Amino acid sequence: MKKKKIIMSLATLLLVTTITTGCGKSVEVKNGAKVAVSTSDEKITATEYYNKIKKTNISHLINMIDKGILEKKYKTDDKENKAVENQISQIKQNYGSNETTYQSVLQSYFGVSSEKELDEMLRLEYKRNKAVKDYIKKNLKNDEIKKYYDDNIYGQVKASQILISVNAKSDASDDEKSKAEEKAKKKAEKIIKELNDGGDFTKLAKKYSDDDATKNNGGDLGYFDLSDMDETFSDAVKNLKVNEYTKSPIKTTYGYHIVLKTGEKDKPKLSKVKKEIKNKLTDEKIKSSNTIYYETLMDIREDAKIKWNDDSLKKAYEDYMNNLINQANSSTNTKNS
């Protein structure tokens, strides 16, 4: 009975020696002329096998590269453990009731054959996400940070409000909701007219406001951070001068607001909020681009001074990453069309 004979393992195949040829750099597997697998009809050498898999398995090589780079910098900690455990728990909750379905999902969706491999994959992605954020943050320019500070950082403000709620039941028809909104808006506009005619904001708040928490105090909200409020509300307040009120109602999910700005503190020094700004800018950059994740990972690998001893392997890597970037761009274009 003839048997297949495995001469070398894949790990051994990856022990390579550099050679130079007239067609560019390539590598020869150590003892590559030796037979890796033989059947009754043919023999496959280690070099033949390497040349066959090096392009089709480039993603595995990239994982190995990233693992080597990132595990030195990002040691596994409790935060990572908890994040990975939660992800696996969620996957099990969705698909784990049936073992066959669960294994099928692992293979078809995640490209792994066991939960151990899933764990390793999720840990690598966790480290990649962390590395991308840190790299972007580290490379933010001072003028970007200063511009965000000038345009978006404000001191706490003090304001009073008159809130007119939209009185529509949750099961109301669209027409009924529209009429209720129009009624609330007109009421708010009528109050603004009273203010324009010299009405006292505190008295009008006590008379008309539907905000039970503040109406008896004349609508006083005290000092607050603009970032803690509804964006529409905050945008209106920050553009007011002290002792100025909004000349048109502000619509939020709570109803229609009329706001009087009564105080404003100096904005914090840049040094006090620089870390917060860098975090926000980093998040904005990641959210605004579908390709920045892949491009940053390429930068991280380049900074690690990877040396490619096989030109075709390098090209396979570049083609693979360019394909990911093109797919991300196509996804963006599809959403926007």
N, C-alpha and C positions, 0 to 999 in steps of 0.2 A: 504494500500500500504506500503510495507516494504522499509525502507530506509537504505542506508549505513551510518554508524555513525563514523565520524572521532573523536577520543578521544584526540589524541595528535599530535602535529605538529612535523616535523622533527627537528626543532630547539630545541624543548623540549626533543626529543629523545637523543640529543647529550649532555644533562646534565647527566653525568654519575657518578657512585660511584664505587670506586675500591674495589674488593674483591680478596682474595687469595684462590687458590684451589691447590690440589695436583698435577694437570697437568700443572701448570704454571699460570702466571697472566692472568686474563681476566676481563672484566668489565660487570656490570649489569646496564642496563638502569634504571634510576630513575623511580619508579613506572612501571617497565618493565612488571610486570605480568598483568597490565591492558590491556584491549583490545584497540588496535590502530585502527583496521578496522574490521567491521563485515559485513557479508552478510547473506543471508537466510540460507546458508549451513555451514559456518565456521566463526571462530573468529581468528584474527591474533593479537598476543600481540606485544607490543612495542619491547620486547627483541627479539622475533622471526624476526621481521622486521629488527632490527639492525644487527643481525647475518647474515641475508641474504645480506644486501647491503654493509657491511663493506669491503668486498673484491672486489666486482664488481665496487664500487665507490671510490676506493682508490685514483684515480687521483684528485677527488674533494677535498678529505681531504688534499692532498699534496698542492693543490692550497690555501686552507685555512691556512695551516701552513706557506707557503711562504709569503702569504699576510701579516700575522701577524708579521713575522720576518722583511720583507723588507720595509713595509710602515713606520715603525718607523725610519729607517735609511735613506731611500730615499724619501724625501717629493716630492710631485708632483710639477713640475716647468714648466716654459714656454717651455723649451726644450723638456720635455716629452710630453706636450700638442701638440706641433707642430709635433713631430714624430708620435704620434698616429693619429692625424688628417690627416696627409699625407697618412698614411697606409690605413685608412678607405676610404679616397678620391680615392686612387688608386684602391681599391677593388670595390668601386661603379662605377668607370670609366670602369672597366673590366666587371662587372656583373650587375650593378644597373639599366640598362635600362629597364629590365623586372623584376618586383617585385617578381614574382613567382620564377624565376631563382635565383634572389638575395637571397631570403629566403632559397632556397634549398642549395645554396653554403654555406651560414652561418651554416646550420645544418650539411651537409655532410662533408664539408672540414674543417670548424673551430670548429664544435661541439658545437655551440651556437644557441639559438633560437631567438635572437634579436640583434639589433645593440648595445644596451646598454651592453649586455653580451659580445659582441665582443670588445667594448671599454674597459671593465674591464679586459678581457683576454690579450689584447695588452699592457695595462698598466702594468700588472703583468710580461709579457715577457720582457718589457723594463727594469723593475727593476731587473729582474733576470739577464739579459745580463750585466747590469751595475755592479751588485754584483759579478758576475763571474769574470769580468775584474779586479775589485778592489781586489778581494781575491787572484787571481793569481799574480797580481802586488805586493801585500803586502808580499807574500811569496817567491818572487824571492830571490835567494841567492847572496851574495856579489861577490862570485867568478864567477857567471854567468854574472853579470853586468860588472865585470872587464875584463873578457874574451871577451865580445862583444866590449868593449871599445878598447882593444888592437888589435882586429882583424878587426874591421869595422869602427872605427872613424878616420878620417883623417883631416888634416888642408886643407884649400882651396889650390887649385893648379892653376898654370897659364900654359897655353899651346897654341900652334898654330897648325892649321890643314890645310891639303890639302884634299879637298873633291872631289871625282870623282863620279858623279851621274850615275845611270843606266838609260840610255835613251831608255825606252820602253813605248809604249802607253798602257793605261789601258785596251784596248781591244785586246792587242797583244796576240798571241798564246803562249802556254807554251814554245815551241821551240824558238820563237822569244825573249821571256823574258830571257831564258837561255843563248842565244847567246849575248844579251845585257849585261847581268851580267858578262859573261866571258870576254867581251871586256873591261868593266870598270875595272875589277880585273887586267887584263894584263896591262892596262894603269897605274894603281896604282903601280904595281910591277916594271914597267919600271922607274917610278919616284923614287922609293926606290933605284933602282940600280944607278940612277944619284946621289942620296944623298950619297950612299956608295962610289961613285967615287969622292966625294968631292964637290958635288953641294951645293949651298946656299939655305937653306930652304925657306927664305923669297922670293927670286927671283923665285923659282920653284912654290911657292904658287900663286904669282901674274900671273905666266904664265899658270898654269894648273888648279887651283882650280875652282870648280863650285859653291862655296859658295860666292855669290855676296856680302854678308854682311861683309866678313872678308878678301877676297882675296887681296884687295888693301892695306890692312894693313899687308900683309905678312902672312895672316891666323891667326892673333892674336885673341884669344878668351878671353883674360884677365883672371882675377881670377874667379874661380867658385867652388861651392860645388860639389863633386863627385856625391852626391845623386841626383843632378839636371839633370844629364846626363843619356843617355842610358846606361844600365848596362854593356853591352859589351864594350862600349867606356870607361866607368869609370874603369872597371877591367884592361883594357890595360894601362890606364894613371897612375893609382896608383902604378903599378909595374915598371914604368920607373924611372930612376934617372934623376935629373935635367940635361938638355942639351942632353938628350938621346931621340931618336925617335923610333917609332915602326918599327920593321924589316919585318913585313908583314902587308898587309892591314887589317883594322878593318871593318867588315861588319855590318852595321846597316840598318834601314829602309830608311835612307837617301842616302845610297850608300856605297862607300869604302873610309875610312879615313886613312890618314897617319898623325900621331900626334907627335909633338915635345913638350916635357915637358920643360918649361922655368922657372918655379918657384914653390915653395911650402912653405906654412906657417906652423908653429907649430900647432899641433892639440889642440883643446880646452881642458881645464882641465876637469877631470871626473865630478867634482861637477857641472860644467856648462851644461853638457849634460846628466846627470844621469836620469833626468825625461824623456827625449826623449828616452834614451836607454830602460828604464823600459816599456815605452809604446810600443816600437818596439818588445821587447822580449815577452811581453804579447800577442800581436797580432800574433806573430810567433807561440807561444805555442797553441793558440786557433785554428789557421789554420792547424797546423800539427797533430791535434788529433781530431777524430770524437767523442771521449768519454769524453774529459776533461770537457765539459760543464756539463754533468750529474754528473760526479765524483766531480766536484767542488761544485755543488749545494748540494750534499750529505754531503760534508765537512762543508758547511755553516750551514746546519741544525744540524749537530753534534755539532758544536761550540755553537749553540743556546741552547744546553743541553735539547733537547726534551726528555721527559719522556714518555715512552710507557707503559700504564697501561693495555694493552691487547696484549698478546704475538702473537696471530694470526693476529692482526692488524699490528704489527711490521713486521711479516713475509710477510704479503701481500705487505707492503711498499717495503721491500727488494727485493721481487720477481719482483715487478713492475719496480723498478730502474734497477735491473740486466737485465731485459728483454730489457729495453731501451738501455742499454750499449751493449748488445749482438747484437741488431739490428743495432746499429751504427757501430760495428765491422764488421758485415756481409756486410754492405754497403761499407765499406772500402775495404774489401776483393774482393767484386764483381767488384769494379772499377779497382783494381790492377790486376785482372785476365785477 
